[in-house]
Amino acid sequence: PIDLHVRGLQELGATFTTSHGFIIGRAGQMVGTRILLEFPSVGATENILMAAVRAKGTTVIDNAAREPEIADLAAFLNRMGAQVVGAGSATITIDGVDELVPVEHTAIPDRIETATFLAALATAGGELTLSGARFDHIDMLTQKLGEMGMRISPEADGVWAMVSRRLSSVDVSTLPYPGIASDFKPLFVAMLAVADGVGIVTENLFSGRFRYVDELVRMGADIRTEGHHAVVRGVPQLSGAPVRAHDIRAGAALVIAALRAEGETLITDCHHIDRGYEDLVGKLHRVGADIERVAL
């Protein structure tokens, strides 16, 4: 849904019309104002922030998203000449400027990619060092992984982790940052599918995000969904099967599950995975996974 995006930009002075299934937006000189987001949407916060840096006057975003990506975007804009204060907190203040200048900027590491490789380690076992990963961006994730039995710690330039036994189940609930991200949820379901015990995964942010469960069940997972909850009873071993990636994180969850499956797993619609990961297959192969891309 883009309602929060549209509403926020409208409050800055943009206008929108719909025609034949398209949304057409128009904007002249935007004017700063105070905007209260009904939900701390990352995308809406980013869009309003980028529009407000060139708006006339001051814009205040209340209930803003607090993700590290918001703070990184603000740092980038400030280097270009913007005046943004409070990014990474629930209230962001932006004083509009007349122009921005080109700069070079290196984006922060992808914490969801970090979580994906940690989830792969959780299912396959072994030892892994993720160079460049930011431990401080995944606090709640590392706490849960520690509860499950993973040894994990920050290093000078990354994250180190080790799994030497079957991990234990935990309960997981998604929440806005700094809580467990909704994008982490399929990864947890895949981990819990082969963990020892029963774990309950609760989705508090979005609806209809358990489509991948049927694919995991096809691989032998014992999962029951009801509303916003998934009850996952861990099994010692999954079995390879033909499955389909419905979206980015669902595809990643299937890859993770396949690492712990006996036999061959064929995952189709992998273009979804490519949208969210750069060379996931190659990176997993380099750390010992028996995985390859095939043309059908």
C-alpha positions as CSV (number, residue, x, y, z in Angstrom):
1,P,0.0,0.0,0.0
2,I,1.2,3.5,-0.9
3,D,-1.4,5.5,1.0
4,L,1.1,6.9,3.5
5,H,3.4,7.9,0.7
6,V,0.7,9.8,-1.2
7,R,-0.8,11.4,1.9
8,G,2.6,12.7,3.1
9,L,3.5,14.1,-0.3
10,Q,0.1,15.7,-0.5
11,E,0.6,17.5,2.8
12,L,3.8,19.0,1.3
13,G,1.8,20.3,-1.7
14,A,1.8,17.5,-4.3
15,T,-1.3,16.5,-6.1
16,F,-2.3,13.1,-7.4
17,T,-4.9,11.8,-9.8
18,T,-5.7,8.3,-11.0
19,S,-6.3,7.4,-14.6
20,H,-6.7,3.9,-16.2
21,G,-4.9,2.2,-13.3
22,F,-2.1,4.7,-13.1
23,I,-1.3,7.3,-10.4
24,I,-0.2,10.7,-11.8
25,G,1.6,13.0,-9.4
26,R,2.4,16.7,-9.9
27,A,4.3,19.1,-7.7
28,G,5.6,22.6,-7.9
29,Q,7.3,24.3,-5.0
30,M,6.6,22.1,-2.0
31,V,6.1,23.8,1.4
32,G,7.3,22.3,4.7
33,T,4.7,21.2,7.3
34,R,4.3,18.7,10.2
35,I,3.4,15.2,9.1
36,L,2.3,12.4,11.4
37,L,2.6,8.9,10.0
38,E,-0.1,6.5,11.1
39,F,2.6,3.8,10.9
40,P,6.4,4.1,10.8
41,S,6.7,3.1,7.2
42,V,10.3,3.0,5.9
43,G,9.3,3.8,2.3
44,A,7.0,6.7,3.3
45,T,9.6,8.1,5.6
46,E,12.2,8.0,2.9
47,N,9.9,9.6,0.2
48,I,8.8,12.4,2.5
49,L,12.4,13.0,3.6
50,M,13.7,13.3,0.1
51,A,10.8,15.6,-1.0
52,A,11.2,17.8,2.1
53,V,14.9,18.6,1.6
54,R,13.9,20.8,-1.3
55,A,10.7,22.1,0.2
56,K,10.3,25.7,1.4
57,G,10.6,26.0,5.2
58,T,10.7,23.3,7.8
59,T,9.2,19.8,7.7
60,V,8.8,17.6,10.8
61,I,8.0,13.9,10.4
62,D,6.5,12.4,13.5
63,N,6.4,8.6,14.1
64,A,9.1,8.2,11.4
65,A,10.7,4.9,10.7
66,R,13.9,4.4,12.7
67,E,15.7,1.8,10.5
68,P,19.5,2.3,9.9
69,E,18.7,2.8,6.2
70,I,16.8,6.0,7.2
71,A,19.8,7.4,9.1
72,D,22.1,6.4,6.1
73,L,19.8,8.2,3.6
74,A,19.9,11.3,5.8
75,A,23.7,11.2,6.1
76,F,23.9,11.0,2.3
77,L,21.5,13.9,1.9
78,N,23.3,16.0,4.5
79,R,26.6,15.5,2.6
80,M,24.8,16.8,-0.5
81,G,23.9,20.0,1.4
82,A,20.5,19.0,3.0
83,Q,19.7,19.9,6.7
84,V,18.2,16.8,8.3
85,V,18.2,16.3,12.0
86,G,16.9,13.3,14.0
87,A,17.1,10.5,11.4
88,G,17.1,7.2,13.2
89,S,14.7,8.5,15.8
90,A,10.9,8.8,15.8
91,T,11.0,12.5,14.9
92,I,12.9,13.9,11.9
93,T,13.3,17.6,11.2
94,I,14.2,18.9,7.8
95,D,15.0,22.5,6.8
96,G,14.6,22.9,3.1
97,V,17.5,24.0,1.0
98,D,17.7,25.6,-2.5
99,E,20.1,23.1,-4.0
100,L,22.0,19.8,-3.5
101,V,25.4,19.0,-4.8
102,P,26.8,15.6,-6.1
103,V,28.8,13.5,-3.7
104,E,30.1,9.9,-3.5
105,H,28.5,7.8,-0.8
106,T,28.9,4.1,0.2
107,A,25.6,2.6,1.4
108,I,25.6,0.7,4.7
109,P,25.7,-3.1,4.5
110,D,22.4,-4.9,3.9
111,R,21.3,-6.2,7.3
112,I,18.7,-8.5,5.7
113,E,21.5,-10.1,3.7
114,T,23.4,-10.5,6.9
115,A,20.4,-12.1,8.5
116,T,20.0,-14.5,5.5
117,F,23.6,-15.8,5.8
118,L,23.2,-16.2,9.6
119,A,20.0,-18.2,9.0
120,A,21.8,-20.4,6.5
121,L,24.5,-21.0,9.1
122,A,21.7,-21.9,11.7
123,T,20.3,-24.6,9.4
124,A,23.6,-26.0,7.9
125,G,25.9,-25.6,10.9
126,G,29.6,-24.6,10.9
127,E,31.5,-21.3,11.3
128,L,31.1,-18.1,9.4
129,T,32.6,-14.6,9.3
130,L,30.6,-11.9,7.5
131,S,33.0,-9.1,6.6
132,G,31.6,-5.6,6.7
133,A,28.3,-6.7,8.5
134,R,27.1,-4.3,11.2
135,F,26.4,-6.1,14.5
136,D,24.7,-3.0,15.9
137,H,22.1,-3.1,13.2
138,I,20.8,-6.5,14.1
139,D,20.6,-6.5,17.9
140,M,17.2,-8.2,18.3
141,L,18.1,-10.8,15.6
142,T,21.4,-11.7,17.4
143,Q,19.6,-11.9,20.7
144,K,17.1,-14.5,19.3
145,L,19.9,-16.4,17.5
146,G,21.8,-16.5,20.8
147,E,18.7,-17.9,22.6
148,M,18.5,-20.6,19.9
149,G,22.1,-21.6,20.7
150,M,24.2,-19.9,18.1
151,R,27.5,-18.4,19.2
152,I,27.7,-14.9,17.7
153,S,29.8,-11.9,18.3
154,P,31.0,-8.6,16.7
155,E,34.4,-8.4,15.1
156,A,36.5,-5.4,14.1
157,D,35.0,-5.4,10.6
158,G,32.1,-7.7,10.7
159,V,30.2,-10.5,12.5
160,W,31.5,-14.0,13.5
161,A,29.1,-16.9,14.3
162,M,29.3,-20.6,14.9
163,V,26.7,-23.4,15.1
164,S,27.9,-26.8,16.4
165,R,24.6,-28.4,17.3
166,R,21.0,-28.5,16.4
167,L,19.5,-25.2,17.5
168,S,16.5,-24.8,19.9
169,S,13.2,-23.3,19.0
170,V,12.1,-19.8,20.1
171,D,9.0,-17.6,19.7
172,V,9.4,-14.7,17.4
173,S,7.2,-11.6,16.8
174,T,7.8,-9.0,14.2
175,L,7.8,-5.3,15.2
176,P,9.1,-2.0,13.8
177,Y,12.8,-1.4,14.1
178,P,14.6,-2.0,16.4
179,G,12.4,-5.1,16.7
180,I,12.5,-8.2,14.4
181,A,11.8,-7.0,10.9
182,S,9.0,-8.6,8.9
183,D,11.7,-9.5,6.2
184,F,13.4,-11.7,8.9
185,K,10.2,-13.7,9.5
186,P,10.5,-16.2,6.6
187,L,14.2,-16.8,7.6
188,F,13.1,-17.6,11.1
189,V,10.3,-20.0,9.9
190,A,13.0,-21.8,7.8
191,M,15.3,-22.0,10.8
192,L,12.6,-23.2,13.2
193,A,11.5,-25.9,10.7
194,V,14.6,-27.8,11.6
195,A,15.1,-26.6,15.2
196,D,14.5,-28.7,18.3
197,G,11.1,-28.0,19.8
198,V,8.1,-25.8,18.9
199,G,8.3,-22.1,18.0
200,I,5.5,-19.6,17.3
201,V,6.1,-16.9,14.8
202,T,3.7,-13.9,14.9
203,E,3.4,-11.3,12.2
204,N,2.4,-7.9,13.7
205,L,3.1,-5.6,10.7
206,F,1.6,-7.1,7.5
207,S,-1.0,-9.6,6.5
208,G,-0.8,-12.4,4.0
209,R,2.9,-13.1,4.4
210,F,2.8,-16.9,4.9
211,R,2.5,-18.1,1.3
212,Y,5.9,-19.8,1.4
213,V,4.8,-22.1,4.2
214,D,3.1,-24.5,1.8
215,E,6.4,-24.8,0.0
216,L,8.2,-25.6,3.2
217,V,5.6,-28.2,4.1
218,R,6.2,-29.8,0.7
219,M,9.7,-30.3,1.9
220,G,8.6,-32.0,5.0
221,A,8.2,-29.1,7.5
222,D,5.6,-29.3,10.2
223,I,4.0,-25.9,10.1
224,R,0.4,-24.8,10.9
225,T,-0.7,-21.2,10.2
226,E,-3.7,-19.4,11.8
227,G,-4.2,-15.7,11.1
228,H,-1.1,-13.8,11.9
229,H,0.6,-16.8,13.6
230,A,2.6,-19.8,12.4
231,V,3.2,-22.7,14.8
232,V,6.5,-24.5,13.7
233,R,7.3,-27.9,15.1
234,G,10.9,-28.6,14.2
235,V,11.8,-31.8,12.4
236,P,15.4,-33.3,12.3
237,Q,15.6,-33.4,8.5
238,L,13.7,-32.0,5.5
239,S,13.6,-33.6,2.1
240,G,14.4,-32.1,-1.2
241,A,11.4,-31.2,-3.5
242,P,10.4,-28.9,-6.4
243,V,9.3,-25.7,-4.8
244,R,8.5,-22.1,-6.0
245,A,9.8,-18.8,-4.7
246,H,6.8,-16.5,-4.4
247,D,8.8,-13.4,-3.4
248,I,12.3,-12.3,-2.3
249,R,12.4,-13.5,1.3
250,A,10.3,-16.5,0.6
251,G,12.8,-17.6,-2.0
252,A,15.6,-17.0,0.5
253,A,13.8,-19.1,3.1
254,L,13.5,-22.0,0.6
255,V,17.2,-21.8,-0.1
256,I,17.9,-21.9,3.6
257,A,15.6,-24.9,4.1
258,A,17.2,-26.7,1.1
259,L,20.6,-26.6,2.9
260,R,19.1,-28.9,5.5
261,A,17.2,-31.1,3.1
262,E,18.1,-34.6,2.1
263,G,18.3,-34.9,-1.7
264,E,17.9,-32.3,-4.4
265,T,15.7,-29.2,-4.1
266,L,14.7,-27.3,-7.3
267,I,13.5,-23.8,-6.6
268,T,11.7,-22.0,-9.5
269,D,10.9,-18.3,-10.0
270,C,14.4,-17.4,-8.7
271,H,14.1,-14.0,-10.4
272,H,12.5,-12.9,-7.1
273,I,15.6,-13.9,-5.2
274,D,17.7,-11.9,-7.7
275,R,15.8,-8.8,-6.9
276,G,17.0,-8.8,-3.2
277,Y,20.4,-10.5,-3.3
278,E,23.6,-10.1,-5.3
279,D,24.9,-13.5,-6.3
280,L,23.4,-15.4,-3.4
281,V,24.1,-18.7,-5.1
282,G,27.8,-17.8,-5.6
283,K,28.3,-16.6,-2.1
284,L,26.8,-19.7,-0.6
285,H,28.8,-21.9,-2.9
286,R,32.0,-20.2,-1.8
287,V,31.3,-21.2,1.8
288,G,30.7,-24.9,1.0
289,A,27.0,-25.1,-0.1
290,D,26.2,-27.6,-2.9
291,I,24.1,-25.1,-4.9
292,E,24.0,-24.0,-8.5
293,R,21.9,-22.1,-11.0
294,V,20.3,-24.2,-13.8
295,A,18.5,-23.3,-16.9
296,L,15.1,-25.0,-17.4
